């Protein structure tokens, strides 16, 4: 797979491997074997092809029988389809990434091959990092409550807030108010029905509009955004500036963003998907420096162990 990477010969070589992988899928443990070989092959090919030639590789893969069979996996199908645009939450995709029990019906409805593929795909770096990201956010919420009992937390586009049950602070009274800014009425309705908790306050507003014009609270202890890759640089900078202005001195802003260099990103980028702005820790720090230089204090890194999602914690000065 290394000879002539980046040219048409490498793409043809990949497609020949895909022909064989179509058959391998039907073997015992075939789904795991195929993804174990396909994902790094795509990562290597994209690195050599560059942004100019990569669209041609994607187009060639899109029509291959292997890609069509991979779509039997509910996670791959959801990640590759266009889905919601802008910053709206895709709760079904999130639950599949998290292996949350709410995704069981989607997995059970898949074909046997689709279920085998899901077992393998849910173990790739992005899904693994997504699950770790939830644990990181929950730990930061608990740490916030330890610093100031009765803290105020503000979640920006949190979806169904699967991180909330992982936090022990809220159930012990350590969090007085946990606001959730979401534009999607269906997500808000689900939050109201699934987590009817006195300290949880779902608010239906476009998050950026709410932060800039009518924030739900001031002197907030913790603000977090789990999917900043869905925000372009201009919107992300505005979010950061507004959030830093709402934090009490010493309060924390948590920003999470997928990283382009992750080993499975080329694989997930094969579909039409959603527009994403990938950023590493350096890119996130650059956004913070531009958005809030006078309100910014210390910046800490909390990247996921596999490096697929960058996480930084910004303290308000």
HELIX and SHEET records of a PDB file:
HELIX    1   1 UNK A    8  UNK A   24  1                                  17    
HELIX    2   2 UNK A   30  UNK A   62  1                                  33    
HELIX    3   3 UNK A   65  UNK A   70  1                                   6    
HELIX    4   4 UNK A   74  UNK A   80  1                                   7    
HELIX    5   5 UNK A   91  UNK A   98  1                                   8    
HELIX    6   6 UNK A  101  UNK A  103  5                                   3    
HELIX    7   7 UNK A  104  UNK A  108  1                                   5    
HELIX    8   8 UNK A  112  UNK A  121  1                                  10    
HELIX    9   9 UNK A  125  UNK A  147  1                                  23    
HELIX   10  10 UNK A  164  UNK A  166  5                                   3    
HELIX   11  11 UNK A  185  UNK A  194  1                                  10    
HELIX   12  12 UNK A  207  UNK A  213  1                                   7    
HELIX   13  13 UNK A  228  UNK A  230  5                                   3    
HELIX   14  14 UNK A  233  UNK A  246  1                                  14    
HELIX   15  15 UNK A  265  UNK A  268  1                                   4    
HELIX   16  16 UNK A  281  UNK A  291  1                                  11    
SHEET    1   A 7 UNK A 200  UNK A 204  0                                        
SHEET    2   A 7 UNK A 175  UNK A 182  1                                        
SHEET    3   A 7 UNK A 151  UNK A 156  1                                        
SHEET    4   A 7 UNK A 220  UNK A 225  1                                        
SHEET    5   A 7 UNK A 247  UNK A 258  1                                        
SHEET    6   A 7 UNK A 309  UNK A 316 -1                                        
SHEET    7   A 7 UNK A 296  UNK A 301 -1                                        
END                                                                             
